[in-house]
Amino acid sequence: MNYYNAKDVQKLTGLGQTASYDLIAKLNERLKKEYPGTITITGKIPKWYFDKKTMMKGENNETKEN
């Protein structure tokens, strides 16, 4: 499984380091609620979940240009 770390989230969103870690933590909490029993990794978020929740990719799986 592929993951984004805080540096990846910074590049994708333009957030700072602390805000990127906060976003990852919040998304990991939501992931656990949506998929009970899921094991998460601190400081990392599955790419598919991040892309789905932030709508960073379009339907054809290409990164959206801002």
Backbone as CSV, one residue per row, in Angstrom:
resi,resn,N_x,N_y,N_z,CA_x,CA_y,CA_z,C_x,C_y,C_z
1,MET,0.852,-1.174,0.000,0.000,0.000,0.000,0.895,1.233,0.000
2,ASN,0.477,2.227,-0.728,1.245,3.462,-0.822,0.708,4.498,0.154
3,TYR,1.623,5.249,0.744,1.267,6.250,1.749,1.850,7.605,1.383
4,TYR,1.190,8.659,1.876,1.755,10.002,1.865,2.275,10.269,3.270
5,ASN,3.414,10.951,3.358,3.899,11.416,4.651,3.669,12.925,4.735
6,ALA,4.117,13.566,5.789,3.865,14.993,5.984,4.497,15.847,4.883
7,LYS,5.668,15.464,4.417,6.311,16.235,3.340,5.489,16.164,2.056
8,ASP,4.937,14.990,1.772,4.083,14.847,0.592,2.837,15.719,0.719
9,VAL,2.227,15.699,1.905,1.022,16.498,2.150,1.349,17.984,2.030
10,GLN,2.510,18.401,2.501,2.938,19.795,2.365,2.997,20.196,0.892
11,LYS,3.600,19.351,0.075,3.730,19.650,-1.354,2.367,19.709,-2.035
12,LEU,1.488,18.791,-1.670,0.179,18.715,-2.315,-0.774,19.830,-1.904
13,THR,-0.681,20.260,-0.639,-1.669,21.199,-0.114,-1.135,22.610,0.110
14,GLY,0.168,22.736,0.259,0.748,24.034,0.577,0.717,24.347,2.069
15,LEU,0.307,23.388,2.872,0.283,23.564,4.319,1.701,23.502,4.880
16,GLY,1.863,24.003,6.092,3.136,23.884,6.787,3.286,22.493,7.380
17,GLN,4.433,22.239,7.992,4.720,20.921,8.537,3.741,20.530,9.643
18,THR,3.515,21.416,10.596,2.624,21.103,11.713,1.205,20.870,11.232
19,ALA,0.729,21.723,10.341,-0.628,21.571,9.805,-0.762,20.276,9.003
20,SER,0.291,19.877,8.322,0.259,18.624,7.568,0.135,17.426,8.504
21,TYR,0.892,17.444,9.601,0.782,16.367,10.583,-0.608,16.355,11.223
22,ASP,-1.151,17.535,11.489,-2.506,17.620,12.063,-3.538,17.051,11.102
23,LEU,-3.419,17.390,9.817,-4.346,16.875,8.810,-4.257,15.358,8.713
24,ILE,-3.049,14.831,8.709,-2.863,13.372,8.657,-3.509,12.716,9.873
25,ALA,-3.316,13.292,11.049,-3.900,12.726,12.270,-5.426,12.725,12.193
26,LYS,-6.019,13.825,11.720,-7.477,13.900,11.603,-8.003,12.901,10.582
27,LEU,-7.308,12.780,9.469,-7.747,11.819,8.456,-7.609,10.385,8.959
28,ASN,-6.554,10.101,9.715,-6.400,8.759,10.282,-7.520,8.443,11.270
29,GLU,-7.959,9.438,12.038,-9.097,9.242,12.949,-10.357,8.911,12.167
30,ARG,-10.610,9.668,11.087,-11.787,9.417,10.256,-11.702,8.041,9.601
31,LEU,-10.509,7.665,9.166,-10.301,6.363,8.537,-10.675,5.240,9.497
32,LYS,-10.242,5.365,10.759,-10.555,4.354,11.768,-12.059,4.261,12.025
33,LYS,-12.754,5.408,12.009,-14.203,5.404,12.229,-14.946,4.785,11.054
34,GLU,-14.494,5.086,9.837,-15.148,4.560,8.638,-14.857,3.082,8.433
35,TYR,-13.658,2.664,8.807,-13.237,1.280,8.621,-12.719,0.744,9.952
36,PRO,-13.634,0.362,10.861,-13.217,-0.137,12.182,-12.227,-1.301,12.057
37,GLY,-11.269,-1.296,12.936,-10.261,-2.357,12.924,-9.053,-2.017,12.068
38,THR,-9.113,-0.889,11.377,-7.994,-0.468,10.537,-6.813,-0.066,11.414
39,ILE,-5.644,-0.482,11.018,-4.422,-0.086,11.710,-3.813,1.060,10.922
40,THR,-3.528,2.164,11.608,-2.938,3.317,10.939,-1.494,3.486,11.375
41,ILE,-0.747,4.237,10.592,0.651,4.518,10.877,0.762,6.007,11.187
42,THR,1.282,6.335,12.350,1.428,7.729,12.753,2.287,8.486,11.740
43,GLY,1.781,9.628,11.295,2.530,10.468,10.363,2.397,10.074,8.910
44,LYS,1.567,9.069,8.622,1.347,8.637,7.242,-0.138,8.386,7.023
45,ILE,-0.574,8.588,5.782,-1.968,8.362,5.422,-1.991,7.601,4.088
46,PRO,-2.846,6.596,3.966,-2.920,5.900,2.674,-3.268,6.879,1.547
47,LYS,-2.566,6.764,0.434,-2.776,7.681,-0.684,-4.222,7.662,-1.158
48,TRP,-4.818,6.472,-1.278,-6.184,6.390,-1.797,-7.161,7.141,-0.896
49,TYR,-6.944,7.085,0.418,-7.859,7.737,1.354,-7.659,9.256,1.324
50,PHE,-6.417,9.701,1.320,-6.132,11.130,1.250,-6.720,11.726,-0.023
51,ASP,-6.473,11.066,-1.146,-6.968,11.570,-2.426,-8.495,11.611,-2.454
52,LYS,-9.134,10.614,-1.885,-10.592,10.557,-1.840,-11.155,11.685,-0.986
53,LYS,-10.605,11.889,0.195,-11.150,12.859,1.143,-10.810,14.300,0.787
54,THR,-9.708,14.525,0.116,-9.336,15.889,-0.244,-9.682,16.206,-1.692
55,MET,-10.170,15.216,-2.412,-10.514,15.358,-3.826,-9.337,15.882,-4.635
56,MET,-8.148,15.372,-4.318,-6.932,15.799,-5.012,-6.800,15.155,-6.386
57,LYS,-7.531,14.074,-6.626,-7.458,13.412,-7.923,-8.842,13.343,-8.529
58,GLY,-8.872,13.412,-9.849,-10.130,13.321,-10.568,-10.567,11.882,-10.755
59,GLU,-11.657,11.702,-11.464,-12.200,10.359,-11.675,-11.256,9.474,-12.472
60,ASN,-10.444,10.079,-13.330,-9.523,9.279,-14.138,-8.178,9.076,-13.434
61,ASN,-8.144,9.404,-12.106,-6.974,9.168,-11.247,-5.780,10.055,-11.584
62,GLU,-6.001,11.183,-12.247,-4.917,12.123,-12.506,-4.983,13.240,-11.477
63,THR,-3.833,13.727,-11.056,-3.802,14.812,-10.088,-4.407,16.062,-10.716
64,LYS,-5.291,16.723,-9.956,-5.920,17.945,-10.434,-4.924,19.088,-10.386
65,GLU,-4.997,19.953,-11.362,-4.190,21.169,-11.381,-4.986,22.288,-10.752
66,ASN,-4.393,23.088,-9.866,-5.100,24.202,-9.238,-5.004,25.445,-10.073
